[in-house]
Amino acid sequence: MPERVAPEVRILANAEAAVPFLLDEIRRAIAPRPAARGPALVGFATGGTYTAMLKALGAELDGRRIDGQSFVATHLDEYLGYPPERRGGMVHELGTNCPALLAMLRAGTFFPVPHVDADSALRAHDELLQRAGGVKLQFLGIGRNGHLAFNEPGTPFDSGFHRTRLAETTREDARARFAPEEPPREAVTSGLATILAADRLVLCAFGAAKAEAVAAMLRGEVSVACPASVLRQHRNVLVLLDRAAAQGLPGQQVAQGAC
């Protein structure tokens, strides 16, 4: 079994306080690199956890305080049958909160997760990421049931890109974004092995609804019952929490952070 590693954990005053940390992570990932290595590949996450950061990133890109030519982008997952222009999809959400990512999509420097169930498309996407040098920085969230991306409980740790059926808790949490339609039942997702292959992982969790999953991720058994616990097999993980999400952690396990 791989060695278990304790992620770095910081508790912040609130979700907004995470934004400067997240932007600094991007700046470090895309710092000047040898030309032969090409631009860094940054993997984005969606959901309310990252809305403020995506909007702030858009402002940084528009103001040229972050160079949009210095990185290429991808993301974690996509609902089956949701192309970039369809409301409710992950690329649609990313582009709504950070229009610069849509410009990158048009330019071919944003690599969307396939929204179709085809092994050839998933293999091609994985190969594209590898040709780009692999993900240097991957942002993550955690579901109430401990899922990571759309890797629901029971997903093998050695999984790559795959089609998955969404848990009912996952669908309920996404219901507002699809109303009045029903949330999708299936998606395509980065696998847990795919996520662990990134150089740097940064997970954010805010609010009391995430506290139980956060405690299981950091203190429980490393098990497919809590997919996010696999992060303890990676040596370069930062976890940013607010006080509500961290309430299940003993204080001595947490490095206090302030912004």
Buried (B, 14 or more C-beta within 10 A) or exposed (E): EEEEEEBBBBBBEEBBBBBEBBBEBBBEBBEEBEEEEEBBBBBBBBBBBBBBBBBBBBEBBEEEEBEBEBBBBBBBBBBBBBBBEEEBBBBBBBBBBBBBBBBBBEEEBBBBBBBBBEEEBBEEBBEEBEEBBBBBBBBBBBBBBBBBBBBBBEBBBEBBBBBBEBBEBBBEBBEEBBEEEEBBEBBBBBBBBBBBBBBBBBBBBBBEEBBBBBBBBBEBEBBBEBBBBBBBBBEEBBBBBBBBBBBBBEEEEBEEBEE
